[in-house]
């Protein structure tokens, strides 16, 4: 008859081999309480020799910590979030934290379910990219329960939680200003531009004021603000008909908006896209047209994705430090978990302009004259 092989090594086994009490072995292996250096070394050596694996659930009952952080990403299939998740993972791994990743699919109900799941898993904190700046009651309740949250890329108004993002307005401003400097006067923009009750005309009026602040708005609106500001500084009139508003994160919606702009008799001579999905849809529309980049149409994209360097011509882009954003968010969260109770922090990183050759001075369209004076 076969003997039953013992598969689990217990704290008692480790304590017996180390010659210490079970309580002492538990303190060392659970990383709580005090133990002398000598006893600590004996316990760790015995644990390694026996191949002991800690019972994380039992340890969490003692310490109140699971050494786990949760992430709610907008779309884990997106290269944007993949790079952010890599940065988060790097910091979590260095600090012996586990990671639970969920996906909201840019849907508030999915986001609520993801947060509920992470609470059930008893994570020590969360990194969230909120999909609705106004619908944050579920996040407010998490913060109120004492579980730290760090928002990344987007934020809920008045949540009172740390935030990591980029200077969307400045990045868009610099891209559009470069198009204007090349002589473009009809610059189209393709953006999601959801979660806003105003029309494009109303937003133009708001954003044209030098004192207007868009920091709390959705990123696409901040980028439109940069578009407006670049035109205002150059003295170039704004035309709301040049803004393609998809109202959702959809490549198909962006493609439809770009098709409408490019089929217009007085079409734009340049396009600025507000994110990776908008660029994907826009380039599908460009591929269906008879337009050649950059001779017939210049393009600059917000967010630099790998494929933009492979297509011909390669695409100019506004690069976000996505990995650094993830690392900063993870470090902020770990600091909060460790007890940092300083006032909420905002980390806003700079973007970088990538020039590859998809921008050139405009050609005059039939019945139009190209002006570089801005008048």
C-alpha positions as CSV (number, residue, x, y, z in Angstrom):
1,X,0.0,0.0,0.0
2,X,1.3,3.4,-1.0
3,X,2.1,5.8,1.9
4,X,0.5,9.2,1.8
5,X,3.1,11.8,0.9
6,X,2.9,15.0,3.0
7,X,2.6,17.9,0.6
8,X,2.3,20.9,2.9
9,X,5.0,22.4,5.1
10,X,3.5,24.2,8.2
11,X,4.9,26.9,10.5
12,X,5.1,24.1,13.1
13,X,7.5,22.2,10.9
14,X,9.7,25.3,10.3
15,X,9.7,26.1,14.1
16,X,10.8,22.6,14.9
17,X,13.7,22.6,12.5
18,X,14.7,26.1,13.6
19,X,14.5,25.3,17.3
20,X,12.1,28.1,18.1
21,X,8.5,28.4,19.2
22,X,5.7,28.3,16.7
23,X,4.8,31.9,17.8
24,X,8.3,33.1,16.9
25,X,8.3,31.3,13.5
26,X,4.9,32.9,12.8
27,X,6.1,36.4,13.6
28,X,9.2,36.0,11.3
29,X,7.3,34.4,8.4
30,X,4.4,36.8,8.8
31,X,6.7,39.8,9.0
32,X,5.1,41.3,12.1
33,X,6.2,41.8,15.7
34,X,9.7,41.6,17.0
35,X,12.2,38.7,16.7
36,X,16.0,38.8,17.3
37,X,18.3,38.7,14.3
38,X,19.6,35.2,15.3
39,X,16.1,33.7,15.6
40,X,15.0,35.4,12.4
41,X,18.0,33.9,10.5
42,X,17.3,30.5,11.8
43,X,13.6,30.6,10.9
44,X,14.3,31.9,7.3
45,X,17.0,29.3,6.8
46,X,14.6,26.5,8.0
47,X,11.8,27.8,5.8
48,X,14.0,27.8,2.7
49,X,15.3,24.3,3.5
50,X,11.8,22.9,3.9
51,X,10.4,24.8,0.9
52,X,7.8,26.6,3.1
53,X,5.2,28.7,1.3
54,X,3.4,31.2,3.4
55,X,-0.4,31.1,3.9
56,X,-1.2,34.6,2.7
57,X,-4.8,34.4,3.8
58,X,-3.7,33.5,7.3
59,X,-1.1,36.3,7.4
60,X,-3.7,38.8,6.2
61,X,-6.0,37.9,9.1
62,X,-3.2,38.8,11.5
63,X,-1.7,41.9,9.8
64,X,-4.9,43.2,8.1
65,X,-2.9,43.4,4.8
66,X,-3.1,41.1,1.8
67,X,0.0,42.6,0.1
68,X,-2.2,43.0,-3.0
69,X,-3.2,46.0,-5.1
70,X,-6.0,46.1,-7.6
71,X,-6.2,48.0,-10.9
72,X,-9.2,49.0,-12.9
73,X,-8.1,49.8,-16.5
74,X,-10.3,51.2,-19.2
75,X,-9.3,48.7,-21.8
76,X,-6.5,46.2,-21.1
77,X,-6.3,45.4,-24.8
78,X,-5.1,49.0,-25.5
79,X,-1.4,49.5,-25.8
80,X,-1.8,52.7,-23.7
81,X,-3.0,50.6,-20.7
82,X,-0.6,47.8,-21.4
83,X,2.4,50.2,-20.9
84,X,0.8,51.7,-17.8
85,X,0.2,48.2,-16.3
86,X,3.8,47.3,-17.0
87,X,4.9,50.3,-14.9
88,X,2.5,49.4,-12.1
89,X,3.7,45.8,-12.2
90,X,7.4,46.8,-12.0
91,X,6.8,48.7,-8.7
92,X,4.5,46.1,-7.2
93,X,7.0,43.3,-7.9
94,X,9.9,45.3,-6.4
95,X,7.9,45.7,-3.2
96,X,6.6,42.1,-3.0
97,X,3.0,43.1,-3.8
98,X,0.6,41.0,-5.9
99,X,-1.5,42.6,-8.6
100,X,-5.1,42.0,-9.6
101,X,-6.0,43.6,-12.9
102,X,-9.6,44.2,-14.0
103,X,-11.1,45.8,-17.1
104,X,-14.0,48.3,-17.2
105,X,-14.4,48.4,-21.0
106,X,-15.1,52.2,-20.5
107,X,-18.4,51.2,-19.0
108,X,-19.5,52.6,-15.6
109,X,-21.4,49.4,-14.7
110,X,-18.4,47.3,-15.5
111,X,-16.2,49.6,-13.5
112,X,-18.5,49.3,-10.4
113,X,-18.4,45.5,-10.7
114,X,-14.6,45.6,-11.0
115,X,-14.3,47.7,-7.8
116,X,-16.7,45.4,-6.0
117,X,-14.6,42.4,-7.0
118,X,-11.4,44.1,-5.8
119,X,-13.1,44.8,-2.5
120,X,-14.1,41.2,-2.1
121,X,-10.5,40.2,-2.8
122,X,-9.5,42.6,0.1
123,X,-6.9,44.5,-1.9
124,X,-4.9,47.0,0.2
125,X,-5.5,49.8,-2.4
126,X,-6.6,50.5,-5.9
127,X,-5.4,52.2,-9.0
128,X,-8.3,53.3,-11.2
129,X,-8.8,55.0,-14.5
130,X,-12.4,56.3,-14.0
131,X,-14.6,56.1,-17.1
132,X,-17.1,58.7,-15.8
133,X,-15.9,61.9,-14.1
134,X,-19.3,62.5,-12.6
135,X,-20.2,58.9,-11.6
136,X,-17.8,58.2,-8.8
137,X,-20.1,57.3,-5.8
138,X,-18.6,53.8,-5.7
139,X,-15.1,55.2,-5.5
140,X,-16.1,57.8,-2.8
141,X,-17.4,54.9,-0.7
142,X,-14.0,53.1,-1.1
143,X,-12.1,56.1,0.0
144,X,-14.5,56.6,2.9
145,X,-13.8,53.0,4.0
146,X,-10.1,53.9,4.4
147,X,-8.9,52.0,1.3
148,X,-6.5,54.3,-0.7
149,X,-7.2,55.0,-4.4
150,X,-4.9,56.5,-7.0
151,X,-6.5,57.8,-10.1
152,X,-4.6,57.6,-13.4
153,X,-5.1,59.4,-16.7
154,X,-8.6,60.5,-15.7
155,X,-10.2,61.6,-12.4
156,X,-13.6,61.9,-10.7
157,X,-14.5,65.4,-9.6
158,X,-13.9,66.0,-5.9
159,X,-13.0,62.4,-5.0
160,X,-10.2,63.5,-2.8
161,X,-7.7,60.9,-4.1
162,X,-4.2,61.1,-5.6
163,X,-3.9,61.5,-9.3
164,X,-1.3,60.8,-12.0
165,X,-1.6,62.1,-15.6
166,X,-0.1,64.2,-18.3
167,X,-0.4,67.8,-19.3
168,X,-3.0,67.1,-22.0
169,X,-3.6,70.8,-22.9
170,X,0.0,71.6,-23.4
171,X,0.7,68.5,-25.4
172,X,-2.2,69.2,-27.8
173,X,-1.3,72.9,-27.9
174,X,2.2,72.1,-29.0
175,X,1.1,69.7,-31.7
176,X,-1.5,72.1,-33.2
177,X,0.8,75.0,-32.9
178,X,3.3,73.1,-35.1
179,X,0.6,72.5,-37.7
180,X,-0.2,76.2,-37.6
181,X,3.4,77.2,-38.0
182,X,3.6,75.0,-41.1
183,X,0.8,77.2,-42.6
184,X,-2.3,75.0,-42.0
185,X,-5.4,77.1,-41.3
186,X,-8.0,74.3,-41.6
187,X,-7.0,71.8,-38.9
188,X,-9.5,69.1,-38.1
189,X,-9.6,67.3,-34.8
190,X,-11.1,63.8,-34.2
191,X,-11.9,63.2,-30.5
192,X,-14.2,61.2,-28.2
193,X,-15.3,64.4,-26.4
194,X,-17.9,62.7,-24.3
195,X,-19.0,63.5,-20.8
196,X,-19.7,67.2,-21.6
197,X,-23.1,68.9,-21.8
198,X,-21.8,71.7,-23.9
199,X,-21.7,71.9,-27.7
200,X,-18.4,72.5,-29.6
201,X,-19.4,76.1,-30.1
202,X,-20.1,76.6,-26.4
203,X,-16.8,75.0,-25.5
204,X,-14.9,77.2,-27.9
205,X,-16.4,80.3,-26.2
206,X,-15.4,78.9,-22.7
207,X,-11.9,77.8,-23.7
208,X,-11.1,81.1,-25.6
209,X,-10.9,82.9,-22.3
210,X,-7.2,83.1,-21.2
211,X,-8.2,82.3,-17.6
212,X,-10.2,79.1,-18.4
213,X,-9.1,76.0,-16.5
214,X,-9.8,72.6,-17.9
215,X,-7.7,70.5,-15.5
216,X,-10.8,68.6,-14.1
217,X,-12.2,67.8,-17.5
218,X,-11.9,64.5,-19.4
219,X,-8.6,64.3,-21.3
220,X,-10.1,64.8,-24.8
221,X,-11.7,68.1,-23.7
222,X,-8.3,69.2,-22.2
223,X,-6.8,68.4,-25.6
224,X,-9.5,70.3,-27.4
225,X,-8.6,73.2,-25.0
226,X,-5.0,73.0,-26.2
227,X,-6.3,73.1,-29.8
228,X,-8.3,76.2,-29.0
229,X,-5.5,77.9,-27.2
230,X,-3.0,77.3,-30.1
231,X,-5.5,78.9,-32.6
232,X,-6.1,81.8,-30.3
233,X,-2.4,82.5,-29.9
234,X,-1.9,82.3,-33.7
235,X,-4.9,84.6,-34.4
236,X,-6.6,81.9,-36.5
237,X,-10.4,81.7,-36.4
238,X,-12.0,78.6,-35.0
239,X,-14.4,76.6,-37.0
240,X,-16.6,74.1,-35.1
241,X,-17.3,72.2,-38.3
242,X,-13.7,71.0,-38.2
243,X,-14.2,69.0,-35.0
244,X,-15.2,65.4,-35.3
245,X,-16.9,64.3,-32.1
246,X,-17.3,60.5,-31.8
247,X,-18.8,60.7,-28.2
248,X,-17.3,57.2,-27.4
249,X,-14.0,55.4,-27.4
250,X,-14.7,53.7,-30.7
251,X,-12.4,53.4,-33.8
252,X,-15.5,53.0,-35.9
253,X,-17.0,56.3,-34.6
254,X,-13.7,58.0,-35.3
255,X,-13.6,56.6,-38.8
256,X,-17.1,57.9,-39.5
257,X,-16.2,61.4,-38.2
258,X,-13.0,61.5,-40.2
259,X,-14.8,60.4,-43.4
260,X,-17.3,63.2,-43.0
261,X,-14.5,65.8,-42.6
262,X,-12.4,64.5,-45.5
263,X,-15.3,64.3,-47.9
264,X,-16.2,67.9,-47.3
265,X,-15.4,70.2,-50.3
266,X,-13.5,72.5,-47.9
267,X,-11.9,69.7,-46.1
268,X,-9.1,70.2,-43.5
269,X,-5.5,70.2,-44.7
270,X,-4.4,68.6,-41.4
271,X,-5.8,66.4,-38.7
272,X,-5.1,66.1,-35.0
273,X,-6.3,62.9,-33.3
274,X,-7.0,62.9,-29.6
275,X,-6.0,59.4,-28.7
276,X,-4.9,56.0,-30.1
277,X,-8.4,54.7,-30.9
278,X,-9.2,58.0,-32.7
279,X,-6.0,57.6,-34.7
280,X,-6.9,54.0,-35.7
281,X,-10.3,55.1,-37.0
282,X,-8.9,58.2,-38.7
283,X,-6.2,56.3,-40.5
284,X,-8.8,53.8,-41.7
285,X,-10.7,56.8,-43.3
286,X,-7.5,58.2,-44.8
287,X,-6.7,54.8,-46.3
288,X,-10.1,54.8,-48.0
289,X,-9.5,58.3,-49.5
290,X,-7.3,59.3,-52.3
291,X,-5.2,61.5,-50.0
292,X,-1.5,61.0,-49.5
293,X,0.3,61.8,-46.3
294,X,1.8,64.4,-45.9
295,X,1.4,65.9,-49.4
296,X,-2.4,66.1,-49.3
297,X,-3.0,65.8,-45.6
298,X,-0.8,66.2,-42.5
299,X,-1.5,64.2,-39.4
300,X,-0.4,64.4,-35.7
301,X,-1.7,61.8,-33.2
302,X,-2.0,62.2,-29.4
303,X,-0.3,59.2,-27.9
304,X,2.6,57.4,-29.6
305,X,1.9,53.7,-30.3
306,X,4.3,51.2,-31.7
307,X,2.5,50.8,-35.0
308,X,2.8,54.5,-35.8
309,X,6.5,54.0,-36.4
310,X,5.9,51.1,-38.9
311,X,3.3,52.6,-41.3
312,X,4.4,54.6,-44.3
313,X,4.7,57.5,-43.9
314,X,5.4,57.1,-40.2
315,X,3.1,59.2,-38.0
316,X,4.1,62.3,-35.9
317,X,2.8,61.9,-32.4
318,X,2.5,63.3,-28.9
319,X,4.2,60.7,-26.7
320,X,3.0,60.1,-23.1
321,X,5.4,58.6,-20.5
322,X,3.0,55.7,-20.0
323,X,5.4,53.4,-18.1
324,X,6.5,56.3,-15.8
325,X,2.8,57.1,-15.2
326,X,2.2,53.5,-14.0
327,X,5.3,53.5,-11.8
328,X,4.4,56.8,-10.2
329,X,0.8,55.7,-9.5
330,X,2.0,52.4,-7.9
331,X,4.5,54.2,-5.7
332,X,1.9,56.8,-4.6
333,X,-0.5,53.9,-3.7
334,X,2.2,52.0,-1.8
335,X,3.1,55.1,0.2
336,X,-0.6,55.5,1.2
337,X,-0.8,51.8,2.1
338,X,2.2,52.3,4.3
339,X,0.5,55.2,6.2
340,X,1.3,58.4,4.3
341,X,-1.5,60.7,5.2
342,X,-0.3,63.9,3.5
343,X,-2.9,65.9,1.5
344,X,-3.8,64.4,-1.9
345,X,-1.1,64.7,-4.6
346,X,-1.3,65.5,-8.3
347,X,1.5,64.3,-10.5
348,X,1.2,65.9,-14.0
349,X,3.9,64.8,-16.4
350,X,5.0,66.4,-19.7
351,X,4.5,64.9,-23.1
352,X,7.0,64.8,-25.9
353,X,6.6,65.6,-29.6
354,X,7.7,62.8,-31.9
355,X,8.5,64.0,-35.5
356,X,8.5,61.3,-38.2
357,X,7.4,63.0,-41.4
358,X,3.6,63.0,-41.5
359,X,3.5,66.9,-41.4
360,X,4.2,69.2,-44.3
361,X,3.0,72.6,-45.5
362,X,-0.5,72.5,-46.9
363,X,-1.4,72.5,-50.6
364,X,-4.1,74.9,-51.7
365,X,-7.4,73.2,-52.2
366,X,-9.5,74.1,-55.2
367,X,-11.0,77.5,-54.7
368,X,-8.8,78.1,-51.6
369,X,-5.6,80.1,-51.0
370,X,-3.1,79.1,-48.5
371,X,-2.1,81.8,-46.0
372,X,0.8,81.6,-43.5
373,X,0.0,84.9,-41.8
374,X,-2.9,83.7,-39.7
375,X,-5.1,86.5,-41.0
